[in-house]
């Protein structure tokens, strides 16, 4: 019985490692990014392109930082002024993450549109 449990645990770890090695985590993350972007009004082809690029180029920690772009209490869902937009960017506090989002939006708008 003990050998069976150990064998199952080893197979599970190997399977999880192979899944991650062949991009399983990236695909899940890209899909989640795409879903959030579509919910925010980005056209699906552009959101799919951006999701893939962002999942490839950003760490999970950087993606978490991008959650600071979301509206806080008292803010509109979409920034209405440049000052409000810049304030949200400052909250992210990660130059690389902001750069990847900006370049992904530009590239994907042209290639998917």
C-alpha positions as MATLAB code, in Angstrom:
seq = 'XXXXXXXXXXXXXXXXXXXXXXXXXXXXXXXXXXXXXXXXXXXXXXXXXXXXXXXXXXXXXXXXXXXXXXXXXXXXXXXXXXXXXXXXXXXXXXXXXXXXXXXXXXXXXXXXX';
ca = [
       0.000    0.000    0.000;
       2.780    2.388    0.954;
       4.623    1.703   -2.314;
       1.460    2.452   -4.258;
       0.993    5.820   -2.548;
       4.638    6.720   -3.176;
       4.353    5.658   -6.830;
       1.217    7.772   -7.302;
       2.901   10.777   -5.652;
       5.972   10.416   -7.875;
       3.836   10.095  -11.012;
       1.816   13.148   -9.992;
       4.983   15.210   -9.485;
       6.456   14.041  -12.787;
       3.170   14.806  -14.559;
       2.988   18.251  -12.989;
       6.606   18.919  -13.963;
       6.016   17.865  -17.558;
       2.821   19.914  -17.707;
       4.750   22.997  -16.553;
       7.718   22.190  -18.803;
       5.505   22.049  -21.901;
       3.706   25.320  -21.115;
       0.698   24.194  -19.087;
       0.975   27.022  -16.569;
       1.541   29.567  -19.322;
      -1.561   28.440  -21.234;
      -3.745   28.667  -18.132;
      -2.361   32.108  -17.317;
      -2.767   33.343  -20.914;
      -6.387   32.187  -20.883;
      -7.081   33.972  -17.614;
      -5.444   37.179  -18.872;
      -7.477   36.955  -22.074;
     -10.717   36.501  -20.115;
     -10.015   39.549  -17.930;
      -9.158   41.693  -20.953;
     -12.333   40.637  -22.768;
     -14.344   41.458  -19.632;
     -12.769   44.933  -19.681;
     -13.929   45.494  -23.263;
     -10.848   44.513  -25.285;
     -11.847   42.718  -28.523;
     -11.302   38.951  -28.254;
      -8.582   38.625  -30.959;
      -6.563   41.449  -29.384;
      -7.109   40.024  -25.871;
      -5.948   36.569  -27.007;
      -2.784   38.029  -28.523;
      -2.070   40.159  -25.445;
      -2.758   37.270  -23.073;
      -0.189   35.088  -24.786;
       2.458   37.804  -24.913;
       1.937   38.842  -21.306;
       1.985   35.247  -20.035;
       5.289   34.642  -21.835;
       7.000   37.827  -20.711;
       5.732   38.497  -17.181;
       6.118   36.582  -13.957;
       3.122   35.724  -11.824;
       4.261   38.409   -9.356;
       4.267   41.027  -12.126;
       0.814   39.922  -13.239;
      -0.376   40.342   -9.648;
       1.043   43.880   -9.631;
      -1.036   44.689  -12.713;
      -4.143   44.106  -10.607;
      -3.383   47.585   -9.197;
      -4.681   49.000  -12.482;
      -8.175   47.985  -11.401;
     -10.535   50.667  -10.203;
     -10.606   51.273   -6.481;
     -13.551   52.541   -4.487;
     -14.683   55.895   -5.847;
     -12.912   55.466   -9.202;
     -14.604   54.848  -12.522;
     -14.042   51.434  -14.133;
     -12.081   53.077  -16.960;
      -9.846   56.086  -16.165;
     -11.600   59.247  -17.334;
      -8.595   61.565  -17.217;
      -4.901   61.268  -17.986;
      -4.145   62.072  -14.328;
      -6.283   59.138  -13.159;
      -4.632   56.837  -15.701;
      -1.130   57.908  -14.587;
      -2.060   57.405  -10.935;
      -3.106   53.830  -11.675;
       0.171   53.219  -13.514;
       2.116   54.517  -10.495;
       0.307   51.999   -8.289;
       1.697   49.150  -10.401;
       5.279   50.205   -9.570;
       6.869   47.861  -12.128;
       8.340   49.480  -15.218;
       8.810   46.182  -17.091;
       5.198   45.117  -16.529;
       3.889   48.452  -17.788;
       6.204   48.252  -20.801;
       5.049   44.730  -21.688;
       1.380   45.725  -21.437;
       1.940   48.800  -23.600;
       3.941   47.058  -26.305;
       1.571   44.080  -26.296;
      -1.428   46.365  -26.737;
       0.237   48.185  -29.622;
       1.509   45.075  -31.409;
      -1.688   43.086  -30.907;
      -3.911   45.941  -32.040;
      -2.136   45.968  -35.389;
      -1.732   42.215  -35.885;
      -5.169   41.126  -34.641;
      -7.079   44.041  -36.107;
];
